[in-house]
């Protein structure tokens, strides 16, 4: 792709030598393709996710050359940001419901058909949100995060963004996942299709996840992200601290636990969200 070559070249130019108009042209093209879902910050190839570093470089270029300005066209929600970081303008033809009340979607974020965004919510540049996903109140979809189809991000769920390092995978939430209220998923964690995170579950790249069904511990291994298996049901748990003093104080550490894998009962419970559409 010619745009990829252009961005790779421009990214190596020292800031003091950069041609701002040329970069602006490349950034506009990149956001156009990101908005259409034709280019993504990460994609799944033969079941394996890989980051598209050149897309991240293009987004970083947009921040690098951006100048702070007033954006009065936002009406009552006036804001001040880089001139390369506008709010995305949706139309009725996009078939997306954005309920009023303080939601912001940055230009360069893909929003699939049938998506519902409750206020207030924030979707950052480079993010991908698949068809028929629900983004509930106070939810965040971070820069370059990839969210699949028919996902429910419950109130106050935080899906972290991973813009740097450039080669690192962003957070990825596959299709048909339920993320409970006040959950946090960060540092390139991969949540596979159909999984359920109960309210309050926190996942980072360094978080071990204890699978009591299969008697194993899921961890990040080298460049491979922490991966929550398909249809896993994860709840917040604890594990004791292995020292005499800590034991005497009854201290324990937070530990997410896979207590089961999704069955007809959990499918019925998560299907209740459809009544809200």
N, C-alpha and C positions, 0 to 999 in steps of 0.2 A: 504494500500500500504506500503510495507516494507521501501521504500525510505522515506516516510513521517515520520515513526517512528524513522528512523535513524537521520533525520534532526532535529526533535523535541528534541531528546536526545542530539545531539551535540551542539545545540544552547544554552543549559543550562550549558555547560562546561565552566569554567572560561578560559579566553584567555591564561593564563600562563600554563594551564594544557592540552590544546587542542592538539590532535594528527593531525598534519597538513596533513599527507598522507591520513588518513581516511576521513578528511573533503574534501580534493581534490577529492577523489573518489566519494563522495556523490554529490559534486558540478558538476562534469562531468556528472553524471547520470541525475541530474536535468536539466542541459542545453540540454542534448540530448532529453529529453521528451518535454522541452519547445520549442525547434527547430521544433519538429514534431507536435506541437499543441495538444499533448496527455495529457499534464498538463498545467494548466493556473493559473495565479495569481488571477483571479476572473472568476466565471461562473454563468450562468443564470439557475436557477432551478425553474420550474413552474412559469416563468415570473418574478421571483425575483432574483436580482443579489446578490451574496455573495462573500466575499473575502476568498481566501485560504491562511490563515496566514502562514502555513508551507512552502509554496512556497516563500513567502517574507522572511521568516527566512533563507531559503537556499541561497537566493540572498545576504542577509546581511552577512551570513557566508563567502560567496565568497569575499566580500569586506574586512571582518575582517582578513582573513588569507592571502590575496593577498600581494605580494611584488612588489614594483615599479621596472619596467624593461623597457628596450628599445625594441620596436617591429619593427625591421628593415624590416621584411618581407612585410610590408605595402608599400614598394617601395617608390615612390616620396612623399607619405603621411606618412612618418615615424612619430611615436607617442610614448609617454611614458605613461604607465598606469599599473595598477595592473596586475600581471601575470595570474590572474584568470578572466581577462576581455578582452579576445581576440575579434577580429573582426570576425563575422560569415562569413564562406566561402560558397558561393552559387555556384551552377553549372547550366548548361543549362537545365538539367532535372528538376530543381526547377520551371522552367517557370516563372521566375521573371525578369523584366527589371530594371536594375540599370544603369541609364545613367551616364557616367563618369563626374567627376567634383567635387569631395570632399565629397561624401556621405559616411556615416559610419553606419553600422548595427552591433550591438553587438551580439556576440554569446549568445544564450539563448533567442532570439526574434523569434517569429513565423511570417513568411511571406508567405501568401497564394499564390496560383497559379494565374497568371495574374496580380499581383501587379506591378505597375509602380512607380519607385522612381526617381524623378528629382533632379538634383544637385543644391546646396548642401542640404542634408537633414540628419537627425539623428534619428535613432530608437534605443532605449535603451533596456537593458536586461530586460526580463520579459514581454515586450510588445507583443501584439498579433495584427496582421494586417490581416484582412480577404481577401478572394479572390476578385480579380478585383478592388481593391482599388487603388486610385491615391494619392501618396504622392508628393506634388508639391515642388518647390524650397523653401529653407529656412524654411521648416516645421520641427517640432519636434514631435516625439511620445515618451513621457516620460516613465520611468521605470514602468512596470506593467500596463500601459494604455492598454485598450481593445478597438480595432477599428474593426468594423464589415465589412461585404462584401459591395462592390460597393460604398464605401464612397469616397468622394473627399475632401481631405485636401488641400485647396488652398494655394497659396504662402504666406509664413511667418505665417501660422497657428501654434499655439502652443498648444499641448495637454499635459498637465502637468502630471508628474508622482507622484504617492503616494506610497512610499515604507514604510514609517512610518507615523502614528502608524500602527503596524502590522495588526490589525483587521479592519482598515479603507478600504473602497472601493477605488480602483483607479478610475481615470477618465474613463468613459465608453461611447463610441460612437457606437450606434447600426447600423444595416444595412441601406444602402440607404440614409445616411445623407450627406448633403452638408455643409461643413464648409468654409465660405468665407475667403478672404484674410485678414491677420492681425488679425484674431480672436484669442482669448485665452480662453481655457477651463481648469479650475484648481480645485484642492481640492475635488476630488471625484464626480464631477458633472456627472449626467447621462443624456445623450441626446438620446431620444427614436427614434425608427425607422422612417425614412422618414423626419425628421426635417430639416430645413434650417436655418443656422445662416448667416445673411448678413455680409458683410465686416465690420470689426472693432468691432464686438460684443465681450464683455468680460464677462465671467461667473466664479464666484467663489462660494464656499460654503456659503458665507454670502451675496450673491447678490440676492435681490428680483427681480423677473421677473413679469412684469405686463401684464396680459392677457386681452386685451380690447375686445376680442371676447366673452369670458365667464365671464367677470367681476370678476376676482379673481387674487390673488397674489400667485405666486409659490415661496416657500421658503424651505430651508433645515429644517427638523423637527426631532430633536433628532439625532438618528443614521441614519435616512433616508436621502439620498443625495438630493440636489437640482435636480429636475427632469424636463427636458423640454419634454412636451408631444409629442406623435407621430404626425408627419406632421405639427408641429407648424412652423411658419415662424417668426423668431426673428430679430428685427432690433435694432439699437442703438437709444435711446431716452433720454429725460431728465425729471426731475420732480423738481418743485420749492422747495426751502428750506423754511420751515415754521417759519420764524422769521421776525420781522419788519425790522431789519437792512439788512438782506439778501435780503428781498423783495425789499428794496430801492436800493440795488446794482444790482438788476436783476440777482441774483445768482441762480443756479440750480445744481442738482446732476445728474450724469450719471444714466440711468435706461434702461435696456433692455426691449423691449416691443414686445409681440406677437401680430402682427397686423392682422394675418389671419392664416388659416390652408391650407395646400397645396392642390391645385386643378390642373386641366388639364393644365392651363397656366404655373404654376410654374414647373410642371413635364416636360413640353416641354423645358423650359429654362435650367433646370439642365441636361437634356438629351444631351445637346450640347457637354458635355465632352467626349462622346463616339467617336467623330470624331478625338480625339487626340490619340486614342489607335492604 
